[in-house]
Amino acid sequence: MEQQDFNPLLHLQGLPLFSHVKPEHVYPAIKEAIDHSVQVIKSVVAAHENDPTWDNVVYPIEEADDRLSKIWSVVSHLNGVCNTEEMRKAHDSCLPLMAEYSTFIGQYRPLCEVLKKIKHSDAFSLLNTAQQKSIDNSLRDFRLSGIDLPEAQQQRYAEITAELSQLQSNFANNVLDATKGYFLHITDRSEVKGLPQSQLHQAEEEAKKRNLDGMVFTLDIPSYLPFMTYVENRDLRKQMYEAYATRASDIGPNAHKWDNQENIDNILRLRHELAQLLGYESYAHLSLATKMASSPVEVITFLEDLAHKSKPQGLREVQQLREFAAAKGLEGELEPWDVSFYSQKLCKEQYAYDPQELRPYFGVEKVLAGLFTCAERLYNVTFRPRFGVDVWHSDVRCYDIYDSFGSKIGTFFVDLFARDGKRGGAWMDECMSRRYRSDGSLQLPVAYLVCNFTPPVKGKESQLTHEEVVTLFHEFGHGLNQLLTRIDIADVSGINGVPWDAVELPSQFNENFAWQEEVLNFLSSHEKTHEPLPKDKLEALIRAKNFESAMAMLRQLEFALFDFRLHLDYDPAKGSRVYEILQQVKDLVAVTPQYPQSRFPDSFTHIFAGGYAAGYYSYKWAEVLAADAFGRFEEEGLFTGKAGAEFRDCILAVGGAVDPMKGFVAFRGRKPTVDALLRQSGISTEESESK
């Protein structure tokens, strides 16, 4: 094969050759992998229609599907972290292929029939738990893919899924473009008085990149959040807030240019039609078919109960903020663009705590080392950097993880810094699943860990806020779920097959360690003195942990209720009613000042492009599990050995092969309660209970 014909996506031996992947490789590789999978499915089903077993039917299909999954993982990942117009077009050109393949798999009756034969055979009881769960999940997914529908309705199902795939991609692209499509150019430093020095340097670097004088501020979180928190110029804060709150909408600086409202309307309409097609009352009902929560009533009751218990304290927190702002000279009402600014000042006054002052203690190298030390002590593993690995950007690092016997058990990539062409937020994703290959070798799990922290400036090591440290612990919790798995059936290995409302349990659980004095002592080191966080700053940090925690709780509950109600109450005759439902939810839970022109739904990628549709409640649901699970460590000690080992064995190692509630009960000895979350959040329920 000549070098110019080499397609790295079709030769994934070991870790992917990310830097060699070009847009022109994408479509041919996906097409070939899909064609191969279809051919394998048809041939093994035909050959073993009368004598199907795991080995002669399921295993060859898993092998073919694993190849496609690995290729699509690389393509999706590169589209998220190195987004160029060419890569986006290449990625999007494959969406119809992927949707068509997904529909084929879900509606290929001969495969469904042979899986039923395996399920009802005597040999089924001889399969291990993971194999049985994989087959059960597949049969469930056949039902949810319309296998029992008449042919015309199956065709409609295929059309809907293909259209939704494209609409969701369009939504995400609009948000990315709208975020990139605005910046604030400032030439006079006095206009941004109050901004920390490190943020000024960052803004100057951003201006240089654009061949401009002075400073440039963007809507990327590492730029936007400090601006809203520290800049004293209220008019400029308002300007930035309005640009952020109206992204990808019909108003604001780029009105109609990347407007997502039509995408939202179409996505909601098609999701509802899909649910009805499959016999579900709403998309919310359909969503729960693969989750822990049993009914919409259970979800709504859970969220509203938390809101009821949190709102009295939330109202007190906002009133305190209003009074503080007025005392500091704010004229008129407290507005949304004032909240972060005065909250930071109030927090500093109450707790002598300023997030920016802690940055020198949280250099990236020390934080990564501390992150690994924490996991090593909890789970008896070790980490080693892996050099000479092909990566997609020079910032990216690679690490291997080893068990207590010194055997390598997985690999992960870390991509920490914000940059152009990288979508915002933080996430963990799968590169490869743990499974046995056809040659008998064990494929180890591989994960991506992606954040958008402030990059190094002028050769100086990047320093994190403690909030960013918590974000890193969160994503690493997901990573450990992928890397510590002992399951070797791809469908239920690592993060695969875990119900969506349990998938945040490992991540939110892991966040807790970033707040513990014992951990902070080895996680922090001052850039000059190399001393860990001093006692007074550590105590201020911990005291400030629950500052305005009820406000934060209610904000998340607003997102969750809005998402769930939007999908539960959809009525084709009335349309999407996005802002009507949002207002109803706000009336119930919101306590902070509101911006009437906000177009927040137009950039709510979690539910319109990110897999959390009618599932955003999962964050709070899993947070209850995580808080209660961590309670055991508070009772027994952080690194006693037994609790860490049992959390690994009962939760992290079992992937999607075991029901998460069973795993939780095995670990905790009982079912979870919300009390631990409210206590850890510092939310008093006395007032709400007395009403």
GIZI-V280946 format. One record per backbone hydrogen bond with DSSP energy under -1.0 kcal/mol. NH is the residue of the N-H (numbers start at 1). CO is the residue of the C=O. E is the energy in kcal/mol with one decimal. If there is no record, write none. Layout:
BEGIN
nh/co/e
NH/CO/E
NH/CO/E
END
This chain:
BEGIN
nh/co/e
5/2/-1.4
6/3/-1.5
10/7/-1.7
13/11/-1.8
18/16/-1.2
20/17/-1.4
21/18/-1.4
25/22/-2.4
26/23/-1.1
29/25/-1.7
30/26/-2.5
31/27/-2.8
32/28/-2.3
33/29/-2.5
34/30/-2.6
35/31/-2.6
36/32/-2.3
37/33/-2.3
38/34/-2.7
39/35/-2.3
40/36/-2.5
41/37/-2.7
42/38/-2.5
43/39/-2.4
44/40/-2.7
45/41/-2.0
46/42/-2.0
47/43/-2.3
48/44/-1.7
57/53/-1.5
58/53/-1.1
59/54/-3.1
61/57/-1.4
62/58/-2.6
63/59/-2.3
64/60/-2.0
65/61/-2.8
66/62/-2.3
67/63/-1.4
68/64/-1.7
69/65/-2.9
70/66/-2.4
71/67/-1.9
72/68/-2.9
73/69/-2.4
74/70/-1.8
75/71/-2.1
76/72/-3.0
77/73/-2.4
78/74/-2.7
79/75/-2.0
80/76/-1.3
81/77/-2.1
82/78/-2.5
83/421/-3.8
88/84/-2.7
89/85/-2.2
90/86/-2.3
91/87/-2.9
92/88/-3.1
93/89/-2.0
94/91/-1.3
98/94/-2.7
99/95/-2.7
100/96/-2.5
101/97/-2.5
102/98/-2.6
103/99/-2.3
104/100/-2.5
105/101/-2.9
106/102/-2.3
107/103/-1.4
109/107/-1.4
112/108/-1.7
113/109/-2.8
114/110/-1.9
115/111/-2.2
116/112/-2.1
117/113/-2.0
118/114/-2.2
119/115/-2.7
120/116/-2.2
121/118/-1.2
124/121/-1.0
126/123/-1.3
127/124/-1.3
132/128/-2.5
133/129/-2.6
134/130/-2.3
135/131/-2.0
136/132/-2.6
137/133/-2.8
138/134/-2.1
139/135/-2.4
140/136/-2.3
141/137/-2.8
142/138/-1.9
143/139/-1.6
144/140/-2.0
146/143/-1.3
147/142/-2.1
149/146/-1.7
154/150/-2.3
155/151/-2.3
156/152/-1.8
157/153/-2.5
158/154/-2.2
159/155/-2.2
160/156/-2.6
161/157/-2.6
162/158/-2.0
163/159/-2.3
164/160/-3.0
165/161/-2.1
166/162/-1.7
167/163/-2.6
168/164/-2.7
169/165/-1.5
170/166/-2.6
171/167/-2.5
172/168/-2.1
173/169/-2.5
174/170/-2.4
175/171/-2.0
176/172/-2.4
177/173/-2.8
178/174/-2.9
179/175/-2.3
180/176/-2.1
181/177/-1.8
184/217/-3.1
186/215/-2.6
191/188/-1.8
192/189/-1.5
193/190/-1.1
195/192/-1.8
200/196/-1.8
201/197/-2.5
202/198/-1.9
203/199/-2.3
204/200/-2.2
205/201/-2.4
206/202/-2.1
207/203/-1.8
208/204/-2.2
209/205/-2.1
211/208/-2.0
212/207/-2.7
215/186/-3.5
216/203/-1.9
217/184/-2.5
223/220/-1.8
224/220/-3.2
225/221/-2.2
227/223/-1.3
228/224/-2.4
229/225/-1.6
230/226/-2.4
231/227/-1.8
232/193/-2.6
237/233/-2.0
238/234/-2.5
239/235/-2.1
240/236/-2.5
241/237/-2.8
242/238/-2.8
243/239/-1.8
244/240/-2.4
245/241/-3.2
246/242/-1.1
247/244/-1.2
255/252/-1.6
256/249/-2.2
257/254/-1.8
260/248/-2.7
264/260/-2.6
265/261/-2.7
266/262/-2.4
267/263/-2.8
268/264/-2.7
269/265/-2.2
270/266/-2.6
271/267/-2.5
272/268/-2.2
273/269/-2.1
274/270/-2.5
275/271/-2.5
276/272/-2.5
277/273/-2.5
278/274/-1.6
279/276/-1.6
280/275/-3.0
286/282/-1.9
287/283/-2.7
288/284/-1.6
289/286/-1.4
290/287/-1.2
291/288/-1.5
299/295/-1.7
300/296/-2.9
301/297/-2.7
302/298/-2.2
303/299/-2.5
304/300/-2.9
305/301/-2.3
306/302/-1.8
307/303/-2.3
308/304/-2.8
309/305/-2.1
310/306/-1.4
311/307/-2.6
314/310/-2.2
315/311/-2.9
316/312/-1.8
317/313/-2.5
318/314/-2.2
319/315/-2.3
320/316/-2.4
321/317/-1.9
322/318/-2.6
323/319/-2.4
324/320/-2.3
325/321/-2.7
326/322/-2.4
327/323/-2.1
328/324/-1.5
329/326/-1.6
330/325/-2.7
338/335/-2.4
342/338/-2.7
343/339/-2.4
344/340/-2.1
345/341/-1.4
346/342/-2.7
347/343/-2.8
348/344/-2.2
349/345/-2.2
350/346/-2.8
351/347/-2.8
352/348/-1.7
357/354/-1.2
358/355/-1.1
361/358/-2.0
362/359/-2.1
364/462/-2.3
367/363/-2.3
368/364/-2.7
369/365/-2.3
370/366/-2.5
371/367/-2.9
372/368/-2.3
373/369/-2.4
374/370/-2.4
375/371/-1.7
376/372/-2.8
377/373/-2.4
378/374/-1.8
379/375/-2.9
380/376/-1.5
382/402/-2.2
384/400/-2.3
386/398/-3.2
396/393/-1.8
397/414/-2.2
399/412/-2.6
400/384/-2.9
401/410/-2.5
402/382/-3.0
403/407/-2.6
406/403/-2.0
409/401/-3.2
410/401/-1.1
411/445/-2.0
412/399/-2.6
413/447/-2.6
414/397/-2.6
415/449/-2.9
418/453/-2.7
422/419/-1.4
423/80/-3.0
427/450/-2.6
429/448/-1.8
431/446/-2.8
432/446/-1.9
435/443/-1.6
437/441/-3.1
440/437/-2.0
443/435/-3.6
446/432/-1.9
447/411/-1.9
448/429/-3.0
449/413/-2.3
450/427/-3.2
451/415/-2.7
453/416/-3.3
460/457/-2.1
464/362/-2.7
469/465/-1.8
470/466/-2.3
471/467/-2.0
472/468/-2.3
473/469/-2.3
474/470/-2.4
475/471/-2.5
476/472/-2.3
477/473/-1.7
478/474/-1.4
479/475/-2.2
480/476/-2.6
481/477/-1.6
482/478/-1.5
483/479/-2.7
484/480/-2.8
486/653/-2.8
492/489/-1.9
493/490/-1.1
496/493/-2.2
498/495/-1.2
502/499/-2.5
505/502/-1.5
508/504/-2.7
509/505/-2.3
510/506/-1.9
511/507/-1.3
512/509/-1.0
513/510/-1.1
514/511/-1.7
515/512/-1.6
516/513/-1.3
520/516/-3.1
521/517/-1.8
522/519/-1.3
523/519/-1.2
524/520/-1.5
525/361/-2.4
526/531/-2.7
527/360/-1.2
530/526/-1.8
538/534/-2.8
539/535/-2.7
540/536/-2.0
541/537/-2.6
542/538/-2.4
543/539/-2.8
544/540/-2.3
547/544/-2.0
549/546/-1.9
552/548/-1.9
553/549/-2.6
554/550/-2.6
555/551/-1.9
556/552/-2.0
557/553/-2.2
558/554/-2.1
559/555/-1.9
560/556/-2.4
561/557/-2.9
562/558/-2.4
563/559/-2.5
564/560/-2.4
565/561/-3.0
566/562/-2.5
567/563/-1.5
568/564/-2.4
569/565/-3.0
574/571/-1.5
575/571/-1.7
581/577/-2.6
582/578/-2.2
583/579/-1.8
584/580/-1.9
585/581/-2.4
586/582/-2.6
587/583/-2.6
588/584/-1.2
589/585/-2.4
590/586/-1.8
598/595/-2.4
599/245/-3.0
602/599/-1.7
603/600/-2.0
604/601/-1.6
605/603/-2.1
608/604/-1.6
609/605/-2.4
610/605/-1.5
612/606/-2.6
615/612/-2.6
618/615/-1.9
619/616/-1.7
621/617/-2.6
622/618/-3.1
623/619/-1.7
624/620/-1.8
625/621/-1.4
626/622/-3.0
627/623/-2.8
628/624/-2.2
629/625/-2.6
630/626/-2.6
631/627/-1.3
632/629/-1.2
634/630/-1.9
635/631/-1.8
636/632/-2.5
637/633/-2.4
645/641/-2.4
646/642/-2.5
647/643/-2.4
648/644/-2.2
649/645/-2.3
650/646/-2.9
651/647/-2.0
652/647/-1.7
653/648/-3.4
656/492/-1.6
657/654/-2.2
663/659/-2.2
664/660/-2.5
665/661/-2.7
666/662/-2.4
667/663/-1.8
668/664/-3.4
669/665/-2.7
678/674/-2.1
679/675/-2.7
680/676/-3.0
681/677/-2.1
682/679/-1.3
683/678/-2.8
689/685/-2.4
690/686/-1.4
END
